[in-house]
Amino acid sequence: MSRIHPSAVIDAAAQIGVDVAIGPFCVVGPDVVLADRVELKSHVVVSGNTTIGADTVIFPFSVIGEIPQDLKFEGEDSRLEIGARNRIRESVTMNAGTKGGGGVTRVGDDGLFMAGCHIAHDAQIGDRVIVVNSAAVAGHCVLEDDVIIGGLSGIHQWVRIGRGAIVGAVTMVTNDVIPYGLVQAPRGELHGLNLVGLKRQGVPRSDITALRAAFQMLAQGEGTFQDRVQRLGDETASDYVRELVDFVLGDTDRSFLVPGR
């Protein structure tokens, strides 16, 4: 049985799973789906066409599924899909999608979204992503699996951040970030690789060595950045380096943060 505080306002059309806990003064709209064992602590608003996966916990004063902060939004049908086992801390905001961005904002599984952070319309967030306090992810961004965004940082709209990359605190990221990249400075610069994250994930030493050599080639090799990436693709035997190459050669509306020479 679900546990719903008498002060909570739950629309009769909302779909509530097994053993859901909804605390005091929460508001749940008619098009909301809460999977099994979801917990809304208190003063949480879940609205719009929003699905929240099993075992996700949302802390007080978060607003989940409201309309986008986009002046082009005209009330079109859009939605927010949140995966399982996420921890969404105090005062987090996550918005539904827009027609111009495919109509859906997606958040994967096992993420940690710390107090006051924002996930904007049409963002695509992978698994095990951490967004630290008061960071903002703008519309249409892609954060692949295992990305960490430092506190008070901003990710510009349409930016892609590759798997395993880390962005330091108080950083503005305006261009795509390669997988496993380390970005820091007030105007984000690519300073190296997320070596700590790679080791924590158990990436083999041989692949870490290959990534370090690849980064060195990107920083100091001959030709343009794209030329260096093409050569890496022709020469590498590492799946991790191949992932980096495929990311850079993929479709994007942004340029890249490139290693300093």
Phi and psi restraints in degrees (value plus and minus 20) as a CYANA .aco file:
   2 SER   PHI    -101.9   -61.9
   2 SER   PSI     134.5   174.5
   3 ARG   PHI    -134.2   -94.2
   3 ARG   PSI      89.4   129.4
   4 ILE   PHI    -141.3  -101.3
   4 ILE   PSI     102.5   142.5
   5 HIS   PHI     -87.7   -47.7
   5 HIS   PSI     122.5   162.5
   6 PRO   PHI     -82.6   -42.6
   6 PRO   PSI     -40.2    -0.2
   7 SER   PHI    -105.1   -65.1
   7 SER   PSI     -29.0    11.0
   8 ALA   PHI     -92.5   -52.5
   8 ALA   PSI     127.5   167.5
   9 VAL   PHI    -131.4   -91.4
   9 VAL   PSI      87.6   127.6
  10 ILE   PHI    -137.3   -97.3
  10 ILE   PSI      98.7   138.7
  11 ASP   PHI     -83.4   -43.4
  11 ASP   PSI     121.3   161.3
  12 ALA   PHI     -82.3   -42.3
  12 ALA   PSI     -43.6    -3.6
  13 ALA   PHI    -105.3   -65.3
  13 ALA   PSI     -30.8     9.2
  14 ALA   PHI     -84.5   -44.5
  14 ALA   PSI     126.8   166.8
  15 GLN   PHI    -122.3   -82.3
  15 GLN   PSI      97.6   137.6
  16 ILE   PHI    -135.3   -95.3
  16 ILE   PSI     103.7   143.7
  17 GLY   PHI     -97.3   -57.3
  17 GLY   PSI    -188.1  -148.1
  18 VAL   PHI    -100.3   -60.3
  18 VAL   PSI     117.7   157.7
  19 ASP   PHI      38.9    78.9
  19 ASP   PSI      15.9    55.9
  20 VAL   PHI    -100.6   -60.6
  20 VAL   PSI     122.2   162.2
  21 ALA   PHI    -138.0   -98.0
  21 ALA   PSI     103.1   143.1
  22 ILE   PHI    -143.6  -103.6
  22 ILE   PSI      95.5   135.5
  23 GLY   PHI    -104.9   -64.9
  23 GLY   PSI    -191.5  -151.5
  24 PRO   PHI     -81.2   -41.2
  24 PRO   PSI     119.3   159.3
  25 PHE   PHI      43.0    83.0
  25 PHE   PSI       3.0    43.0
  26 CYS   PHI     -99.9   -59.9
  26 CYS   PSI     135.3   175.3
  27 VAL   PHI    -149.3  -109.3
  27 VAL   PSI     106.2   146.2
  28 VAL   PHI    -145.6  -105.6
  28 VAL   PSI     103.4   143.4
  29 GLY   PHI    -101.2   -61.2
  29 GLY   PSI     155.9   195.9
  30 PRO   PHI     -91.8   -51.8
  30 PRO   PSI     -44.7    -4.7
  31 ASP   PHI    -124.0   -84.0
  31 ASP   PSI       2.3    42.3
  32 VAL   PHI    -115.1   -75.1
  32 VAL   PSI     119.9   159.9
  33 VAL   PHI    -141.6  -101.6
  33 VAL   PSI      98.2   138.2
  34 LEU   PHI    -127.7   -87.7
  34 LEU   PSI      96.0   136.0
  35 ALA   PHI     -94.4   -54.4
  35 ALA   PSI     157.7   197.7
  36 ASP   PHI     -77.0   -37.0
  36 ASP   PSI     118.5   158.5
  37 ARG   PHI      45.5    85.5
  37 ARG   PSI      -2.6    37.4
  38 VAL   PHI     -85.7   -45.7
  38 VAL   PSI     122.1   162.1
  39 GLU   PHI    -146.5  -106.5
  39 GLU   PSI     104.5   144.5
  40 LEU   PHI    -126.0   -86.0
  40 LEU   PSI      93.9   133.9
  41 LYS   PHI     -83.3   -43.3
  41 LYS   PSI     -84.4   -44.4
  42 SER   PHI    -190.9  -150.9
  42 SER   PSI     135.9   175.9
  43 HIS   PHI      32.6    72.6
  43 HIS   PSI      14.0    54.0
  44 VAL   PHI    -119.9   -79.9
  44 VAL   PSI     115.7   155.7
  45 VAL   PHI    -129.9   -89.9
  45 VAL   PSI     102.6   142.6
  46 VAL   PHI    -141.8  -101.8
  46 VAL   PSI      96.1   136.1
  47 SER   PHI    -153.3  -113.3
  47 SER   PSI    -196.5  -156.5
  48 GLY   PHI      46.5    86.5
  48 GLY   PSI    -188.8  -148.8
  49 ASN   PHI    -106.2   -66.2
  49 ASN   PSI      66.5   106.5
  50 THR   PHI    -146.4  -106.4
  50 THR   PSI     112.0   152.0
  51 THR   PHI    -137.3   -97.3
  51 THR   PSI     110.6   150.6
  52 ILE   PHI    -141.6  -101.6
  52 ILE   PSI     105.5   145.5
  53 GLY   PHI     -94.8   -54.8
  53 GLY   PSI     146.5   186.5
  54 ALA   PHI     -78.3   -38.3
  54 ALA   PSI     124.2   164.2
  55 ASP   PHI      46.7    86.7
  55 ASP   PSI      -6.1    33.9
  56 THR   PHI     -98.9   -58.9
  56 THR   PSI     119.8   159.8
  57 VAL   PHI    -139.6   -99.6
  57 VAL   PSI     109.8   149.8
  58 ILE   PHI    -139.8   -99.8
  58 ILE   PSI     108.9   148.9
  59 PHE   PHI    -113.3   -73.3
  59 PHE   PSI     150.2   190.2
  60 PRO   PHI     -77.9   -37.9
  60 PRO   PSI     126.8   166.8
  61 PHE   PHI      50.7    90.7
  61 PHE   PSI      -6.9    33.1
  62 SER   PHI     -98.7   -58.7
  62 SER   PSI     128.1   168.1
  63 VAL   PHI    -144.8  -104.8
  63 VAL   PSI      93.4   133.4
  64 ILE   PHI    -140.0  -100.0
  64 ILE   PSI     102.5   142.5
  65 GLY   PHI      73.3   113.3
  65 GLY   PSI     -13.4    26.6
  66 GLU   PHI     -89.3   -49.3
  66 GLU   PSI     149.4   189.4
  67 ILE   PHI     -85.1   -45.1
  67 ILE   PSI     136.2   176.2
  68 PRO   PHI     -86.1   -46.1
  68 PRO   PSI     134.2   174.2
  69 GLN   PHI    -109.1   -69.1
  69 GLN   PSI      45.5    85.5
  70 ASP   PHI    -159.1  -119.1
  70 ASP   PSI      98.5   138.5
  71 LEU   PHI     -85.4   -45.4
  71 LEU   PSI     -36.6     3.4
  72 LYS   PHI    -101.6   -61.6
  72 LYS   PSI     -30.5     9.5
  73 PHE   PHI     -87.6   -47.6
  73 PHE   PSI     108.9   148.9
  74 GLU   PHI    -141.9  -101.9
  74 GLU   PSI       8.3    48.3
  75 GLY   PHI      61.6   101.6
  75 GLY   PSI      -6.5    33.5
  76 GLU   PHI     -84.6   -44.6
  76 GLU   PSI     139.0   179.0
  77 ASP   PHI     -86.6   -46.6
  77 ASP   PSI     101.9   141.9
  78 SER   PHI    -170.3  -130.3
  78 SER   PSI     151.2   191.2
  79 ARG   PHI    -170.4  -130.4
  79 ARG   PSI     150.0   190.0
  80 LEU   PHI    -148.6  -108.6
  80 LEU   PSI     107.5   147.5
  81 GLU   PHI    -139.2   -99.2
  81 GLU   PSI      99.3   139.3
  82 ILE   PHI    -135.4   -95.4
  82 ILE   PSI     112.5   152.5
  83 GLY   PHI     -98.6   -58.6
  83 GLY   PSI    -180.0  -140.0
  84 ALA   PHI    -113.2   -73.2
  84 ALA   PSI     132.6   172.6
  85 ARG   PHI      41.2    81.2
  85 ARG   PSI      10.5    50.5
  86 ASN   PHI    -103.7   -63.7
  86 ASN   PSI     131.4   171.4
  87 ARG   PHI    -136.1   -96.1
  87 ARG   PSI      92.7   132.7
  88 ILE   PHI    -134.3   -94.3
  88 ILE   PSI      87.3   127.3
  89 ARG   PHI    -104.9   -64.9
  89 ARG   PSI    -192.2  -152.2
  90 GLU   PHI     -79.0   -39.0
  90 GLU   PSI     116.8   156.8
  91 SER   PHI      42.4    82.4
  91 SER   PSI       6.3    46.3
  92 VAL   PHI     -97.6   -57.6
  92 VAL   PSI     123.7   163.7
  93 THR   PHI    -141.6  -101.6
  93 THR   PSI     116.0   156.0
  94 MET   PHI    -155.3  -115.3
  94 MET   PSI     105.7   145.7
  95 ASN   PHI    -125.6   -85.6
  95 ASN   PSI     134.0   174.0
  96 ALA   PHI     -91.2   -51.2
  96 ALA   PSI     152.2   192.2
  97 GLY   PHI    -102.5   -62.5
  97 GLY   PSI    -194.6  -154.6
  98 THR   PHI    -152.4  -112.4
  98 THR   PSI     142.2   182.2
  99 LYS   PHI     -79.0   -39.0
  99 LYS   PSI     -60.6   -20.6
 100 GLY   PHI     -91.0   -51.0
 100 GLY   PSI     -32.5     7.5
 101 GLY   PHI    -136.2   -96.2
 101 GLY   PSI      -5.3    34.7
 102 GLY   PHI      78.6   118.6
 102 GLY   PSI     -29.1    10.9
 103 GLY   PHI      64.4   104.4
 103 GLY   PSI     -15.3    24.7
 104 VAL   PHI    -165.3  -125.3
 104 VAL   PSI     114.9   154.9
 105 THR   PHI    -120.1   -80.1
 105 THR   PSI     110.8   150.8
 106 ARG   PHI    -142.3  -102.3
 106 ARG   PSI     116.7   156.7
 107 VAL   PHI    -145.1  -105.1
 107 VAL   PSI     110.0   150.0
 108 GLY   PHI     -96.4   -56.4
 108 GLY   PSI    -172.8  -132.8
 109 ASP   PHI    -119.5   -79.5
 109 ASP   PSI     135.6   175.6
 110 ASP   PHI      42.1    82.1
 110 ASP   PSI      11.0    51.0
 111 GLY   PHI    -108.1   -68.1
 111 GLY   PSI     141.5   181.5
 112 LEU   PHI    -147.1  -107.1
 112 LEU   PSI      97.1   137.1
 113 PHE   PHI    -136.5   -96.5
 113 PHE   PSI      84.9   124.9
 114 MET   PHI    -100.7   -60.7
 114 MET   PSI     153.2   193.2
 115 ALA   PHI     -74.6   -34.6
 115 ALA   PSI     111.3   151.3
 116 GLY   PHI      58.4    98.4
 116 GLY   PSI     -13.6    26.4
 117 CYS   PHI    -102.3   -62.3
 117 CYS   PSI     144.7   184.7
 118 HIS   PHI    -153.1  -113.1
 118 HIS   PSI     113.0   153.0
 119 ILE   PHI    -136.4   -96.4
 119 ILE   PSI      94.0   134.0
 120 ALA   PHI    -106.4   -66.4
 120 ALA   PSI     156.7   196.7
 121 HIS   PHI     -77.2   -37.2
 121 HIS   PSI     118.6   158.6
 122 ASP   PHI      48.7    88.7
 122 ASP   PSI     -12.5    27.5
 123 ALA   PHI     -87.1   -47.1
 123 ALA   PSI     127.9   167.9
 124 GLN   PHI    -140.7  -100.7
 124 GLN   PSI      87.9   127.9
 125 ILE   PHI    -130.4   -90.4
 125 ILE   PSI     108.4   148.4
 126 GLY   PHI     -99.8   -59.8
 126 GLY   PSI    -183.3  -143.3
 127 ASP   PHI    -106.2   -66.2
 127 ASP   PSI     130.3   170.3
 128 ARG   PHI      38.7    78.7
 128 ARG   PSI      10.6    50.6
 129 VAL   PHI    -103.0   -63.0
 129 VAL   PSI     121.0   161.0
 130 ILE   PHI    -139.4   -99.4
 130 ILE   PSI     103.4   143.4
 131 VAL   PHI    -136.9   -96.9
 131 VAL   PSI      95.9   135.9
 132 VAL   PHI    -104.1   -64.1
 132 VAL   PSI     150.2   190.2
 133 ASN   PHI     -67.6   -27.6
 133 ASN   PSI     110.4   150.4
 134 SER   PHI      43.9    83.9
 134 SER   PSI      -2.0    38.0
 135 ALA   PHI    -102.4   -62.4
 135 ALA   PSI     134.2   174.2
 136 ALA   PHI    -149.5  -109.5
 136 ALA   PSI     107.6   147.6
 137 VAL   PHI    -128.1   -88.1
 137 VAL   PSI      94.7   134.7
 138 ALA   PHI     -97.7   -57.7
 138 ALA   PSI     157.5   197.5
 139 GLY   PHI     -82.1   -42.1
 139 GLY   PSI     124.9   164.9
 140 HIS   PHI      50.3    90.3
 140 HIS   PSI     -11.8    28.2
 141 CYS   PHI     -92.6   -52.6
 141 CYS   PSI     134.8   174.8
 142 VAL   PHI    -141.8  -101.8
 142 VAL   PSI      99.9   139.9
 143 LEU   PHI    -134.0   -94.0
 143 LEU   PSI      91.8   131.8
 144 GLU   PHI     -95.9   -55.9
 144 GLU   PSI     159.3   199.3
 145 ASP   PHI     -77.0   -37.0
 145 ASP   PSI     126.1   166.1
 146 ASP   PHI      47.1    87.1
 146 ASP   PSI       0.7    40.7
 147 VAL   PHI     -99.5   -59.5
 147 VAL   PSI     124.5   164.5
 148 ILE   PHI    -143.0  -103.0
 148 ILE   PSI     107.7   147.7
 149 ILE   PHI    -131.8   -91.8
 149 ILE   PSI      99.7   139.7
 150 GLY   PHI     -90.2   -50.2
 150 GLY   PSI     143.4   183.4
 151 GLY   PHI     -82.7   -42.7
 151 GLY   PSI     123.9   163.9
 152 LEU   PHI      43.8    83.8
 152 LEU   PSI      -0.8    39.2
 153 SER   PHI    -112.9   -72.9
 153 SER   PSI     139.6   179.6
 154 GLY   PHI    -148.3  -108.3
 154 GLY   PSI     113.6   153.6
 155 ILE   PHI    -129.1   -89.1
 155 ILE   PSI      97.8   137.8
 156 HIS   PHI     -84.7   -44.7
 156 HIS   PSI     129.8   169.8
 157 GLN   PHI     -76.7   -36.7
 157 GLN   PSI     125.3   165.3
 158 TRP   PHI      53.9    93.9
 158 TRP   PSI     -21.7    18.3
 159 VAL   PHI     -92.5   -52.5
 159 VAL   PSI     121.9   161.9
 160 ARG   PHI    -128.9   -88.9
 160 ARG   PSI     117.1   157.1
 161 ILE   PHI    -142.5  -102.5
 161 ILE   PSI      99.5   139.5
 162 GLY   PHI     -92.3   -52.3
 162 GLY   PSI     143.1   183.1
 163 ARG   PHI     -74.4   -34.4
 163 ARG   PSI     115.6   155.6
 164 GLY   PHI      56.2    96.2
 164 GLY   PSI     -15.4    24.6
 165 ALA   PHI     -97.6   -57.6
 165 ALA   PSI     138.2   178.2
 166 ILE   PHI    -152.8  -112.8
 166 ILE   PSI     115.5   155.5
 167 VAL   PHI    -132.9   -92.9
 167 VAL   PSI     104.3   144.3
 168 GLY   PHI     -89.7   -49.7
 168 GLY   PSI     151.1   191.1
 169 ALA   PHI     -88.0   -48.0
 169 ALA   PSI     133.0   173.0
 170 VAL   PHI      32.8    72.8
 170 VAL   PSI      30.9    70.9
 171 THR   PHI    -144.8  -104.8
 171 THR   PSI     116.9   156.9
 172 MET   PHI    -124.7   -84.7
 172 MET   PSI      99.4   139.4
 173 VAL   PHI    -127.4   -87.4
 173 VAL   PSI      96.8   136.8
 174 THR   PHI    -133.1   -93.1
 174 THR   PSI     -24.6    15.4
 175 ASN   PHI    -154.8  -114.8
 175 ASN   PSI     143.9   183.9
 176 ASP   PHI     -81.3   -41.3
 176 ASP   PSI     129.2   169.2
 177 VAL   PHI    -138.0   -98.0
 177 VAL   PSI     108.3   148.3
 178 ILE   PHI     -84.5   -44.5
 178 ILE   PSI     134.0   174.0
 179 PRO   PHI     -73.8   -33.8
 179 PRO   PSI     117.4   157.4
 180 TYR   PHI      49.3    89.3
 180 TYR   PSI      -7.9    32.1
 181 GLY   PHI     -93.6   -53.6
 181 GLY   PSI     135.1   175.1
 182 LEU   PHI    -136.0   -96.0
 182 LEU   PSI      96.8   136.8
 183 VAL   PHI    -138.5   -98.5
 183 VAL   PSI     112.2   152.2
 184 GLN   PHI    -174.4  -134.4
 184 GLN   PSI     154.3   194.3
 185 ALA   PHI      79.9   119.9
 185 ALA   PSI     132.5   172.5
 186 PRO   PHI     -74.1   -34.1
 186 PRO   PSI     -59.5   -19.5
 187 ARG   PHI    -129.7   -89.7
 187 ARG   PSI      85.2   125.2
 188 GLY   PHI     -66.8   -26.8
 188 GLY   PSI     110.6   150.6
 189 GLU   PHI    -146.2  -106.2
 189 GLU   PSI     126.2   166.2
 190 LEU   PHI    -105.1   -65.1
 190 LEU   PSI      86.5   126.5
 191 HIS   PHI    -119.2   -79.2
 191 HIS   PSI     -31.0     9.0
 192 GLY   PHI     144.1   184.1
 192 GLY   PSI    -171.2  -131.2
 193 LEU   PHI    -133.6   -93.6
 193 LEU   PSI     136.3   176.3
 194 ASN   PHI    -102.2   -62.2
 194 ASN   PSI      52.2    92.2
 195 LEU   PHI     -85.4   -45.4
 195 LEU   PSI     -57.5   -17.5
 196 VAL   PHI     -82.1   -42.1
 196 VAL   PSI     -64.9   -24.9
 197 GLY   PHI     -83.2   -43.2
 197 GLY   PSI     -60.5   -20.5
 198 LEU   PHI     -81.3   -41.3
 198 LEU   PSI     -63.2   -23.2
 199 LYS   PHI     -86.9   -46.9
 199 LYS   PSI     -59.8   -19.8
 200 ARG   PHI     -83.7   -43.7
 200 ARG   PSI     -51.6   -11.6
 201 GLN   PHI    -101.1   -61.1
 201 GLN   PSI     -24.0    16.0
 202 GLY   PHI      56.1    96.1
 202 GLY   PSI       5.0    45.0
 203 VAL   PHI     -84.9   -44.9
 203 VAL   PSI     112.7   152.7
 204 PRO   PHI     -76.9   -36.9
 204 PRO   PSI     126.1   166.1
 205 ARG   PHI     -76.7   -36.7
 205 ARG   PSI     -57.4   -17.4
 206 SER   PHI     -82.3   -42.3
 206 SER   PSI     -56.9   -16.9
 207 ASP   PHI     -92.9   -52.9
 207 ASP   PSI     -57.5   -17.5
 208 ILE   PHI     -82.6   -42.6
 208 ILE   PSI     -62.1   -22.1
 209 THR   PHI     -81.3   -41.3
 209 THR   PSI     -61.6   -21.6
 210 ALA   PHI     -84.6   -44.6
 210 ALA   PSI     -59.4   -19.4
 211 LEU   PHI     -85.1   -45.1
 211 LEU   PSI     -60.7   -20.7
 212 ARG   PHI     -84.0   -44.0
 212 ARG   PSI     -61.6   -21.6
 213 ALA   PHI     -84.9   -44.9
 213 ALA   PSI     -58.9   -18.9
 214 ALA   PHI     -84.0   -44.0
 214 ALA   PSI     -63.2   -23.2
 215 PHE   PHI     -82.5   -42.5
 215 PHE   PSI     -61.3   -21.3
 216 GLN   PHI     -82.2   -42.2
 216 GLN   PSI     -59.0   -19.0
 217 MET   PHI     -86.3   -46.3
 217 MET   PSI     -61.1   -21.1
 218 LEU   PHI     -82.8   -42.8
 218 LEU   PSI     -53.5   -13.5
 219 ALA   PHI     -99.4   -59.4
 219 ALA   PSI     -55.1   -15.1
 220 GLN   PHI    -147.1  -107.1
 220 GLN   PSI     -20.8    19.2
 221 GLY   PHI     -91.2   -51.2
 221 GLY   PSI     150.5   190.5
 222 GLU   PHI    -100.8   -60.8
 222 GLU   PSI     135.3   175.3
 223 GLY   PHI      65.6   105.6
 223 GLY   PSI    -195.0  -155.0
 224 THR   PHI     -94.2   -54.2
 224 THR   PSI     148.3   188.3
 225 PHE   PHI     -77.3   -37.3
 225 PHE   PSI     -65.1   -25.1
 226 GLN   PHI     -83.1   -43.1
 226 GLN   PSI     -58.6   -18.6
 227 ASP   PHI     -80.9   -40.9
 227 ASP   PSI     -63.2   -23.2
 228 ARG   PHI     -84.7   -44.7
 228 ARG   PSI     -59.7   -19.7
 229 VAL   PHI     -84.5   -44.5
 229 VAL   PSI     -62.5   -22.5
 230 GLN   PHI     -79.5   -39.5
 230 GLN   PSI     -62.7   -22.7
 231 ARG   PHI     -84.4   -44.4
 231 ARG   PSI     -60.2   -20.2
 232 LEU   PHI     -77.4   -37.4
 232 LEU   PSI     -64.4   -24.4
 233 GLY   PHI     -81.8   -41.8
 233 GLY   PSI     -53.9   -13.9
 234 ASP   PHI     -96.0   -56.0
 234 ASP   PSI     -45.4    -5.4
 235 GLU   PHI    -125.0   -85.0
 235 GLU   PSI     -42.1    -2.1
 236 THR   PHI    -100.7   -60.7
 236 THR   PSI     129.8   169.8
 237 ALA   PHI    -135.8   -95.8
 237 ALA   PSI     -16.7    23.3
 238 SER   PHI    -112.5   -72.5
 238 SER   PSI     110.1   150.1
 239 ASP   PHI     -82.4   -42.4
 239 ASP   PSI     -53.1   -13.1
 240 TYR   PHI     -90.0   -50.0
 240 TYR   PSI     -61.3   -21.3
 241 VAL   PHI     -87.1   -47.1
 241 VAL   PSI     -58.8   -18.8
 242 ARG   PHI     -80.1   -40.1
 242 ARG   PSI     -59.4   -19.4
 243 GLU   PHI     -80.5   -40.5
 243 GLU   PSI     -62.6   -22.6
 244 LEU   PHI     -81.6   -41.6
 244 LEU   PSI     -65.3   -25.3
 245 VAL   PHI     -81.8   -41.8
 245 VAL   PSI     -66.8   -26.8
 246 ASP   PHI     -82.1   -42.1
 246 ASP   PSI     -57.0   -17.0
 247 PHE   PHI     -82.4   -42.4
 247 PHE   PSI     -68.2   -28.2
 248 VAL   PHI     -85.9   -45.9
 248 VAL   PSI     -56.4   -16.4
 249 LEU   PHI    -104.6   -64.6
 249 LEU   PSI     -24.4    15.6
 250 GLY   PHI     -95.1   -55.1
 250 GLY   PSI     153.4   193.4
 251 ASP   PHI     -88.8   -48.8
 251 ASP   PSI     116.7   156.7
 252 THR   PHI    -178.0  -138.0
 252 THR   PSI     132.0   172.0
 253 ASP   PHI    -118.2   -78.2
 253 ASP   PSI     -18.3    21.7
 254 ARG   PHI    -138.9   -98.9
 254 ARG   PSI     141.3   181.3
 255 SER   PHI    -103.1   -63.1
 255 SER   PSI    -194.9  -154.9
 256 PHE   PHI    -133.7   -93.7
 256 PHE   PSI     127.8   167.8
 257 LEU   PHI     -91.1   -51.1
 257 LEU   PSI     105.8   145.8
 258 VAL   PHI    -135.1   -95.1
 258 VAL   PSI     131.9   171.9
 259 PRO   PHI     -82.9   -42.9
 259 PRO   PSI     121.4   161.4
 260 GLY   PHI     -93.1   -53.1
 260 GLY   PSI     126.5   166.5
